Amino acid sequence: MTDSQAPELTGTNPLAPAPEGARTAADVVTPELIAQLTRGVVGSGRTANHTPFTGEKLADLPESTPEDVASAFAAARRAQAVWERTPVARRAAVLLRFHDLLLARQGEVLDLIQLETGKARLHAHEEVQAVAVAARHYGRKAPAYLRPRRHTGAVPTLTKVTELRHPRGVVGQIAPWNYPLELSVGDALPAFAAGNAVVMKPDTETCLTALWARDLLVEAGLPVGVFQVVLGEGPVVGPEVVRHADYVSFTGSTRTGREVARGAAARLVGVSLELGGKNAMLVLEDADVEKAAAGAVRACFSSAGQLCISIERLYVHESIADAFLDRFAARTRAMRLGRSLAYGADMGSLVGERQLETVTRHVEEAVAQGATVVTGGVARPDIGPYFYEPTILDGVEDAMAVCTEETFGPVVSIYRFGTDEQAIEHANSTPYGLNSSVWTRNARRGAAVAARLRTGTVNVNEGYASAYGSVQSPMGGMKDSGLGRRHGSEGILKYTEAQTVATQRVLPMAPSLGMDDEQYARFMSRSLRVMKALRLR
């Protein structure tokens, strides 16, 4: 079935039966594909993954032991020793070829992303977009980010200083299930460009996507040994990755992120963490209500809300709250749920039983404590085992779990405010600080409010895509939402060690030319005053 042949969808009714010839999981995940993708994955045991659309098994997979993880790191170190000597321009060229291959063969990975995560196809395509942008950016900019840099020395003209950037070695990457392309290979690309090898532990339930991307990178010219993948249970394999890595990249929950940070700190290796969020959207009284309502649908329900930077709290000025809620609710009720491997559905499935349990608990507890369901609030097993309708709650109080805990599902709560000060205070009243959104017709006002929100990214008149897609700028979390940044210079320099090489010429950094210690001290003091007067930095 081609994307243009998707069955018609109506509201939150289930998809019509798939027509004859429609692709199924068995059509996509063939024994030949599994054999190809798992080639080189070391595993003494066996595990499996499943599709949220139906709950059926997708593939039998190798499961790695701690010894297998050690072997993967050993192989990666051998390959990395050669890879780091490859000129950076040649390393960057691999990313540009990968960019072209990804766009040319995107249909293959869109099927895998959908089958493994349960996403609607458009939301799967967001991952393709993000990875292509990152590949292009670091493919073009890596040589500039990594080039040797000259700095003013301790004594101008006499001290020549060069800053060099060396790869850290082997990066241990622990990737989550919710964005299996973007948060796996998307984060690995700058590490490769910097001359590192990567040992990745993707979530087993979504590992086929990561393995497909590894295959494509090898086709683009990445040496096979530079990219190792290990599979298995997080509590077993994850600590082993941290134990062997020269640097750790982790995306996941704040609770697990703390454990990863402790493991890295014990070994004195660096770590970057993108963790949880309870992101807020502020709709000011001068906002365009129609545009804000449409933006809220995207911000709250993309990937069924299983997005670290999606919106879970909506603060709306009291003067427009009713009008906004009417329009937002109408757009939400009109959303089409579906599980076809084709464009057309507005939202897909939750990823599994645990997510469904959390979403159901948050909604049911809130209602029991006095909140009102504006729309949604029910599971849809008639479509698939983990489908849940996009849900809007009103009357949510601070004591309710849905107000303070990350739901990570298609549930958003509406709150009203009277002044910008109130909105900013409420938006900041959370341990998290990942993403936020401000809607206003006044760009200057929007920028002023944005600057006071304690989140790593803020989008004005968009939910999350503007900041995330601007890959020259850093993206990451404040407070309990993480450490470090992806994208921009920080997104590649974190995978390097800085080295300063200072060459002293003519005179030493010590008394000379017949000066005694006191004369040298006076000379240096005068020199320091002159350098300040000359505005040297």
Residue pairs with C-beta under 8 A, 6 or more apart in sequence:
1 18
1 19
1 21
1 22
1 23
1 340
1 341
1 342
2 342
3 121
3 342
3 343
5 19
5 342
6 338
6 340
6 342
6 343
6 344
6 345
7 15
7 16
7 17
7 18
7 19
7 338
7 340
7 344
8 16
8 344
9 15
9 336
9 337
9 338
9 344
9 345
9 346
10 336
11 333
11 334
11 335
11 336
12 333
12 335
12 336
12 337
12 380
12 389
12 390
13 336
13 337
14 337
14 338
14 380
14 382
14 383
15 337
15 338
15 339
15 340
15 345
15 383
18 24
18 340
22 340
22 341
23 111
23 341
25 51
25 53
25 54
25 56
25 58
25 115
28 111
28 112
28 115
28 341
29 58
29 59
29 112
29 115
29 208
33 208
34 59
34 60
34 61
34 208
36 215
37 208
37 211
37 212
37 214
37 215
38 61
38 62
38 211
40 224
40 228
40 229
41 61
41 62
41 64
41 211
41 229
41 230
41 231
42 62
42 64
42 68
42 71
42 72
42 230
43 61
43 62
43 63
43 64
43 65
43 68
43 230
43 231
43 232
44 62
44 63
44 64
44 65
44 67
44 68
45 62
45 63
45 64
45 65
45 232
46 60
46 61
46 62
46 63
47 60
47 61
47 62
47 63
47 204
47 231
47 232
48 57
48 58
48 59
48 60
48 61
48 204
49 57
49 58
49 59
49 61
49 116
49 204
49 205
49 206
49 207
49 208
50 56
50 57
50 58
50 205
50 352
51 58
51 115
51 116
51 118
52 116
52 117
52 118
52 348
52 349
52 350
52 351
52 352
52 384
52 385
52 386
53 114
53 115
53 118
53 339
53 348
53 349
53 384
54 339
54 384
54 385
55 384
55 385
55 386
58 115
58 116
58 208
59 208
61 204
61 207
61 231
62 231
63 204
63 231
63 232
63 233
64 72
64 230
64 231
64 232
64 237
65 232
66 236
66 237
66 240
68 230
69 199
69 230
69 237
69 240
69 241
69 244
70 240
70 244
72 199
72 228
72 229
72 230
73 170
73 172
73 199
73 228
73 244
73 245
75 225
75 228
76 170
76 197
76 198
76 199
76 225
76 226
76 228
77 169
77 170
77 197
78 225
79 197
79 223
79 224
79 225
79 226
80 167
80 169
80 170
80 195
80 196
80 197
80 226
82 223
83 91
83 192
83 195
83 196
83 197
83 223
83 226
84 166
84 167
84 195
84 196
86 195
88 142
88 143
88 146
88 193
88 195
89 143
91 142
91 192
91 193
91 195
92 138
92 139
92 140
92 142
92 143
92 193
93 139
93 221
94 139
94 192
94 217
94 220
94 221
94 222
95 135
95 136
95 138
95 139
95 142
95 189
95 192
95 193
95 220
96 135
96 136
96 139
96 140
97 220
97 221
98 135
98 189
98 216
98 217
98 220
98 222
99 132
99 135
99 136
99 139
101 216
101 219
101 220
102 109
102 128
102 131
102 132
102 135
102 213
102 216
103 128
103 132
105 216
106 125
106 128
108 212
109 128
109 181
109 209
109 212
109 213
110 121
110 124
110 125
110 128
110 341
111 341
112 208
112 209
112 212
113 119
113 124
113 127
113 180
113 181
113 206
113 209
114 120
114 121
114 124
114 341
114 348
115 208
115 341
116 177
116 180
116 205
116 206
116 207
116 208
116 209
117 124
117 177
117 178
117 180
117 206
117 303
117 306
117 348
117 351
118 304
118 339
118 348
118 349
118 350
118 351
118 384
118 386
119 303
119 304
119 348
119 349
120 303
120 338
120 345
120 346
120 347
120 348
121 340
121 341
121 342
121 343
121 344
121 345
122 343
122 345
123 302
123 303
123 347
123 348
126 182
126 302
126 303
126 465
127 179
127 180
127 181
127 182
127 186
128 181
129 469
130 179
130 182
130 186
130 468
130 469
131 181
131 182
131 185
131 186
131 189
131 213
133 469
133 471
134 186
134 189
134 190
134 471
134 487
135 189
137 471
137 472
137 487
138 145
138 189
138 190
138 193
138 491
138 492
139 193
141 472
142 190
142 193
142 194
142 492
145 165
145 489
145 492
145 493
146 165
146 193
146 194
146 492
146 496
148 162
148 163
148 164
148 165
149 162
149 163
150 160
150 161
150 162
150 163
151 161
151 162
151 163
151 500
152 161
152 536
152 537
153 159
153 160
153 161
153 502
154 502
154 509
155 507
155 509
155 527
156 531
156 536
157 505
158 504
158 505
158 506
158 507
159 502
159 503
159 504
159 505
159 509
160 502
160 503
160 505
161 500
161 501
161 502
161 503
162 500
162 501
163 498
163 499
163 500
163 501
164 498
164 499
164 500
164 501
165 194
165 493
165 496
165 497
165 498
165 499
166 195
166 496
166 497
166 499
167 194
167 195
167 196
167 495
167 496
167 497
168 194
168 196
168 246
168 247
168 270
168 495
168 496
168 497
169 196
169 197
169 246
169 247
170 196
170 197
170 198
170 199
170 244
170 245
170 246
171 188
171 191
171 196
171 197
171 198
171 199
171 245
171 246
171 247
171 248
171 249
171 495
172 198
172 199
172 201
172 241
172 242
172 244
172 245
172 246
172 247
172 248
172 249
173 184
173 187
173 188
173 191
173 198
173 199
173 200
173 201
173 241
173 248
173 249
173 250
174 200
174 201
174 234
174 238
174 241
174 242
174 248
174 249
174 250
174 251
174 252
174 260
175 183
175 184
175 187
175 200
175 201
175 202
175 203
175 210
175 251
176 183
176 203
176 251
176 252
177 202
177 203
177 205
177 206
177 351
178 303
178 306
178 307
178 308
178 351
178 408
179 186
179 303
179 307
180 202
180 203
180 206
180 207
180 209
180 210
181 209
181 210
181 213
183 251
184 200
184 202
184 209
184 210
184 213
185 210
185 213
185 214
185 217
187 249
187 251
187 486
188 198
188 200
188 227
190 486
190 491
190 492
190 495
191 198
191 249
191 492
191 495
192 198
192 217
192 222
192 226
192 227
193 492
194 492
194 493
194 495
194 496
196 246
196 247
196 495
197 225
197 226
197 227
197 228
198 226
198 227
198 228
199 228
199 229
199 230
199 241
199 244
199 245
200 210
200 214
200 227
200 228
200 229
200 230
201 229
201 230
201 231
201 232
201 234
201 237
201 238
201 241
202 209
202 210
202 211
202 229
202 231
203 234
204 231
204 232
204 233
205 351
205 352
207 229
207 231
210 229
211 229
214 227
214 229
217 227
218 224
218 227
230 237
230 240
230 241
231 237
234 256
238 256
238 260
239 259
239 263
241 248
242 248
242 260
242 263
242 264
242 267
243 263
243 267
245 264
245 269
246 269
247 269
247 270
247 271
247 272
247 494
247 495
248 260
248 263
248 264
248 269
248 270
248 271
248 272
249 271
249 272
250 256
250 257
250 260
250 271
250 272
250 273
250 274
251 273
251 274
251 275
251 308
252 275
253 275
253 276
254 275
254 276
254 432
254 480
254 481
257 273
257 275
257 482
260 271
260 273
261 271
261 273
261 483
264 270
264 271
265 271
270 494
271 483
271 484
272 476
272 482
272 483
272 484
272 485
272 486
272 494
273 477
273 482
273 483
273 484
274 308
274 434
274 476
274 477
274 481
274 482
274 484
274 486
275 308
275 432
275 434
275 477
275 480
275 481
275 482
276 308
276 406
276 432
276 434
276 480
276 481
277 308
277 309
277 310
277 312
277 406
277 432
277 433
277 434
277 435
277 477
277 481
278 312
278 313
278 404
278 405
278 406
278 430
278 432
279 309
279 310
279 311
279 312
279 313
279 432
279 434
279 435
279 436
279 437
279 455
279 464
280 311
280 312
280 313
280 314
280 315
280 426
280 427
280 430
280 436
280 437
280 453
281 295
281 296
281 299
281 300
281 311
281 313
281 314
281 315
281 436
281 437
281 438
281 439
281 463
282 315
282 423
282 424
282 427
282 436
282 437
282 438
282 439
282 449
283 289
283 292
283 296
283 314
283 315
283 316
283 317
283 320
283 324
283 439
284 317
284 420
284 423
284 438
284 439
284 440
284 445
284 446
284 449
285 317
285 319
285 320
286 440
286 441
286 442
286 445
287 317
287 320
287 324
287 439
287 440
287 441
288 439
288 441
289 320
289 323
289 324
289 327
290 327
291 439
291 461
292 324
292 328
292 439
293 324
293 327
293 328
293 331
294 331
295 437
295 439
295 461
295 462
295 463
296 311
296 314
296 328
296 412
296 463
297 328
297 331
297 332
297 335
297 346
297 390
298 463
298 465
299 310
299 311
299 437
299 462
299 463
299 464
300 310
300 311
300 312
300 314
300 390
300 410
300 412
300 463
301 310
301 332
301 335
301 346
301 347
301 390
301 410
302 310
302 463
302 464
303 310
303 348
304 347
304 348
304 349
304 350
304 388
304 390
304 409
304 410
305 312
305 390
305 407
305 408
305 409
305 410
305 411
305 412
306 350
306 351
306 355
306 408
306 409
307 464
308 434
308 435
309 434
309 435
309 457
309 464
309 468
310 463
310 464
311 412
311 437
311 463
311 464
312 406
312 407
312 411
312 412
312 413
313 403
313 412
313 413
313 415
313 426
313 427
314 328
314 412
314 413
314 414
314 415
315 415
315 416
315 417
315 423
315 426
315 427
316 324
316 325
316 414
316 415
316 416
316 417
317 416
317 417
317 418
317 423
318 416
318 417
318 418
321 414
321 416
325 374
325 392
325 394
325 414
328 392
329 374
329 375
329 392
332 375
332 376
332 390
332 392
333 375
335 346
335 347
335 390
336 344
336 345
336 346
336 347
337 345
337 346
337 347
337 348
337 380
337 383
337 387
337 389
338 344
338 345
338 346
338 348
338 383
339 345
339 348
339 349
339 383
339 384
339 387
347 390
347 410
348 387
349 383
349 384
349 385
349 386
349 387
350 356
350 359
350 386
350 387
350 388
350 409
350 410
351 386
352 386
353 385
353 386
355 386
355 408
355 409
356 379
356 385
356 386
356 388
356 409
358 407
358 408
358 409
359 388
359 391
359 407
359 408
359 409
359 410
359 411
360 379
360 388
361 401
362 400
362 401
362 402
362 405
362 407
362 409
362 411
363 373
363 377
363 391
363 393
363 402
363 411
365 400
365 401
365 402
366 393
366 396
366 400
366 401
366 402
366 413
367 373
367 377
367 393
369 397
369 399
369 400
370 395
370 397
371 393
371 394
371 395
371 396
371 397
371 400
371 402
371 413
372 393
372 394
372 395
373 391
373 392
373 393
374 392
374 393
374 394
374 414
375 389
375 390
375 391
375 392
376 388
376 389
376 390
376 391
376 392
376 410
376 411
377 389
377 391
377 393
378 388
378 389
379 387
379 388
379 389
380 387
380 388
380 389
381 387
388 409
388 410
389 410
390 410
391 410
391 411
391 412
392 412
392 413
392 414
393 402
393 411
393 412
393 413
393 414
394 413
394 414
396 402
396 403
396 413
396 414
396 415
397 403
398 404
402 411
402 413
403 413
404 430
406 432
415 426
417 423
417 426
420 449
423 449
424 449
424 452
424 453
427 436
427 453
428 452
428 453
428 454
431 479
431 480
432 477
432 479
432 480
432 481
433 454
433 455
433 456
433 477
433 478
433 479
433 480
433 481
434 455
434 456
434 457
434 476
434 477
434 478
434 481
434 482
435 455
435 456
435 457
435 458
435 459
435 464
435 467
436 450
436 453
436 455
436 457
436 458
436 459
437 458
437 459
437 460
437 462
437 463
437 464
438 446
438 449
438 450
438 453
438 458
438 459
438 460
438 461
439 446
439 460
439 461
440 446
440 449
440 460
440 461
443 460
446 460
446 461
447 460
450 458
450 460
451 458
454 478
454 479
455 477
455 478
455 481
456 474
456 475
456 476
456 477
456 478
456 481
456 482
456 485
457 464
457 467
457 468
457 475
457 476
458 467
459 465
459 466
459 467
460 466
467 473
467 475
468 475
470 487
471 487
471 488
471 491
472 487
472 488
473 487
473 488
474 485
474 486
474 487
474 488
474 489
474 490
474 491
475 485
475 486
475 487
475 488
475 491
476 482
476 483
476 484
476 485
476 486
477 483
484 490
484 494
485 491
485 494
507 513
510 520
511 517
511 519
511 520
512 520
515 523
